[in-house]
C-alpha cells in the first residue's frame, strides 16, 4: 500500500479536500490521509511514500522529521533540504542569473546584533553603510521586507530616508531587503505544481486580503503574449529552484513582468481567499501530482526534487574531481 500524507497546521479547506480528492481518483493501492507523526528515530522512515508539507516552515520539529524521512526515501513536497537553505535574496540573484526580470534589490544587515555576537563579530562589515549609493540605486518609494519569510509580515513601504530609518529601527534582528517599487498595471499570482502545471491568477495586493483575487486577467493579443511570457518565467524559476509546489508573483511595468515574490513553498490555498475555481484547480492538480509521485516512489532512494541550480552545481563538482584524477 502506498501512503500519501499531508502535514498541515490550522488550515482546513485545502488539506481536507486534497485527502478526499486523492482517495477519490487514486488507483487501488494508493491512499491519502492527514499525516500522523509518531516517534522519530534517526534513519527511519515515517511510513509515508509521499508527504505534502504545509507547516514545517513554522515548526522546526517537523522540518527535522521531514529531512530524516526524506533520507529514508519519502518524497517530500517541497524538498526540505532546499527549503531550509533558500531565501528571497538568493532567489533574486538566481532570477538575474537565468534572465528573469526582478526589481533592483539590496540586502541590509540586521539593525540589532544577533544574540551571542559582539561588535567584533562584524569587523568585516564596513561602517557606516554607503546609504547614499544604496538610495541612488534603489530610489524611493521602496519596500523593505525580511530576506527570509512570508505572509506579508514585517513589510514596510518607505517614501524617503527618514521613513526607512524609522522602519529599520523596528526590525530588530531581522535581515532585511530593500527593493525598488514597481508601479504596476497588472499583477499576477501563479501556482506552479509539479514543475509543469501553471495557473496564472489575477491578483490585487493593494486590496484587503479576502479581496485580493477579485481581479480580471487582461485580454487581447498583447495580453496573450504577456501571459505566455509569465508562464515561461514561472517554469524557469521553479525548474531552477526545484520546487514542486510554489507560487510566483509578478508585477507588470511597461509590459515587462517583474518577479516580485517566488519563495512560497506553502502557498495560500484556502478556498475562502483564492476562490472556488482556483481552489478546484489546485486540489485536482496537486492530487494528481501526489499520486504520480507515489507511483514513481522508489523505497530507500532519493525521491526528492532538486532544482537545476543544485544539480548543475553537483555535476560541476563531480566533473572537476574527475578531471583532477
N, C-alpha and C positions, 0 to 999 in steps of 0.2 A: 504493500500500500504506500503510495506517495502522499506525503503530507505537506500542505501549504499553510503557513501560519501568518497572521498579521499582528504586528506588535504596535500597540497604539495607546494613547492616553485618554484625554477627555473627549476626543471626537467620537461621534457615534454613527452619523449617517453613512459616511463612506465605508468604514470597516465592516459594518453590518451588511451593507449592500454588496460589498466585494465578496464576502464569505458566501452569501446567498447565491450570487451570480456564478461563482466558481462551481459550487455544488450543483447548480442547475445545468451547466454546459460541459463540465469536465467528463471525460470518458471514465468508464469503470476503472477503479484502482487509483483515482486521484481525488483527494478530499481537502477541504479548506476549513479552518477554524480560527478563532481568536487564539493566538499563541499563548501557551501557559508554560512558564519557566519554573522548573523545579531546581534542584541543586545544580550548580555549575562547577564541573570538575575539569581541571586542565586537560586539554587534548581530547575531550569527549564531545560528541555531537549533542545538540539539543533535541534531536529526534525529528527535526523538520528538514525536508529536502529543499524547501524554499521558504524564506521569511521576508515579508514586506515590512520594512522598518519605517514607522511613522513617529517615533518618540525618542530614539536614543540620543538625539541632539540635546535633550533636556535631562536625560537620566544616564550618568556615566556608568552605572552598573550594567545597564542594558548594552551600552556600547562595548564594554569589555566582554560581555557574554557573546555578542554578535561576532566579534573578532575570533573568539575561541571556537565557536561553532562553524565559522567560515573555514578555519584551518582544518576542521574535521570534514568539510565537504559541503556544508549548506550553501546554497545560492542565496546570498543576502542582497536584497534590493532596497537601498543602494549599497555599494561596496563600502563597508565600514572603515576600512583602512584608508581609502582615498578621501572619504568624507571627513575623517579625523584630520587629515593634512590640509585640506582645501580651505581657502578663504577668498574673500572678494577681491583683494588687491592682486593676488596671483591670477584670479580669473581674468581681470582686465589685462594683465600682462600677456596671458595666453591668447586672449582675443586679438590683441595687437599683432602677435606673432602669426596668427592664422588669417589675418586680414579682415576681421570683423570690426566695424567702427564702434568705438566706445568714447564716452566723454573724457576730456582731459582730467586726470586724477593724480593726486599725490597722497602719500601716506604720512601721518603725523604720529610722533611718539606719544605715549600716554602722558597726560598732564600731571598725574600723580605717579611717583615711582612705584613699581610693583613691590609687593611685600618681600622682605628679606633682601632688598637691594639698597645701595647707598650711592652717593654722588660718584664714587669711583667706579661703580658698575657702568657708568655712562661716559667714561673718559674718552671713548671713541666717537661720541656724538658731538658734533660741532655746535657751539652755543655762543650767541643766540642763533636761532634758526634764521635763514635768509627769507624772512617773511615777505619783503618787497618783491623778490623774484617769484615766490610762490603766488602772490596775489596777481602779479602781472601775467603769469602763466594761466591761472585758473579763471580769474575775473570774478566779478560779482554781478548778480546774486550767485551764490554757490550753495551746495549741500554738503553737510558734514554728517557722516554716519559711521558706525563701527566697521572695521575691516573684516570682522567675523561676527555673524549674527543675522537676524532677520526679524520678520514680523513688524517692520516699521518702528522698532524700538530705538530710542536714542538718536533719532534723525532730526537734524536741525537745518532750517533754511536760514542762511545768513546773508545780509544785504550789504554789509561793509565790514571793515576790520574790527570795529568795536563790537558788533554783534557776534562775530566769530570768536573773539577772545572771551566774551561773556559766556557763550555756549561751551567753549573749550574748558572753561573753569568748572563746568558741571559734569564733565565726562570721567573724572576720577582716573581709574587705571585702564580705561578702555583705549585701545589703539584705534585711531580714527582715520577715515578717508576724507579728503576734501576734494570735491568734484564739481566741475562746471555745471551750471544749469542748462538743460536742453529745453528751449521753448518749443514745444511740440504741437503739431497739427493733428497727429494721430498717435495713439498709444495702444500697444498690444501686449497681452499676456498669453504665452504659448505653452501648452503642455507638450512634452516630448516623452513618449513611453517606448521602451524597447529599442531606442536609437533609430526608429524609423517612422513611427506614427506621431504626427504632429497635428495639434488642433490650435488654430490661431483664434484668440478671443479678443474682441474689442474691450477695452478696459479704460476706465477713467479714474486715475489715482487721486484726483482732487475731490472726488465725491466721498460722502460718508461710506464706511466700509461696506455696508449692506447694499449700496447702490453702485459700486464700482464696476460691475459687469453690465450695468444698464447703459449700453452704448451700441453703436452700429458699425459694422465693417464698411469701409469705403467701397465704392463701385466704380466701374469704368475701366478702360484699357490701362491707364497709368496705375490704378489701384491693383489690377491683376498682376502687373509686373512687380509692384512693391511687395505684394503678399508672397509672390514666388521667391523674391529675394529674402524676405523674412524667414520663410521656411528653410531655405538653403543655409542661412546663418544659424538657425536653431539646430539643425542637424550637424553642422560643422562644430559648433560649440560642444554639443553633447557627445559627439564622437571623440573629440579631443579630451574632454573631461572624464568620460566613461560613466556617465550617469544613466541608469535605466529608467528613472522616473524623476522628472525635473520640470520646472517652469523657467522660461526665459522671458524677460520683459524688454520691450523696445519702445523708445520714443522717437518719433519721426520728425526730423527738422530738414526743411528744404528738400524733401523727397528721399532723404537718407535715413535708414533705420539704425539708431544707435542702441547697442545692447546696454541696458541700464542695470539689470539685476539678473544673474543667471546661476546663482548658487542657492537653489531652493529644492533640495532633495526630499523634503517632506512637505510639498506644496499644498495649499488650501484646496480641499476637495469636498467641502461641505455643501450640500445641496442648497442650503439657505443663503449662501453667498455666491456660489458660481452659477446657480440657476439650474433648472431641470435638464435642459438639453446638454449643457456641458457636463453635468453630473452623470447623465446616462452614458455619454461618450467615455468618460474616464473610468467608470465602473466596468463597462464592457471591454474596453481596450486593455485595462490593467488585468482583468480576469483572464483574458485570452493569453496575455503575455506570461502571467504566472504559470498557467497550465503548460505553455510551451517550455518554460524553464524547468518545470517539474519533469516533463517528458525527456528532456535532454540531460537531466541531472546524472552525474557520474559519481557514485559513492566514493568518498575518500579522496576525491580530486579537487583541484581548484575550480570552483564553479562560479567565481566572481567575474564581473565585467571590469576590464581595465581599459582606460582610455588610450588613445593613440600617443598622447604625450608620454605616459608611463611606458607603454610597450616599445616605442621607438627609443626611449632612453635606455631601457634594459637591453634592447637589441644592440644599441651602440656600444654599451659597456662590454657585452659578450664579444662583439666583433673586435673591439680594441684588444681584449685579452687574447683572442685567437691570433691576432697579428703580432703580438709580443712574443709568441712561442716560436 
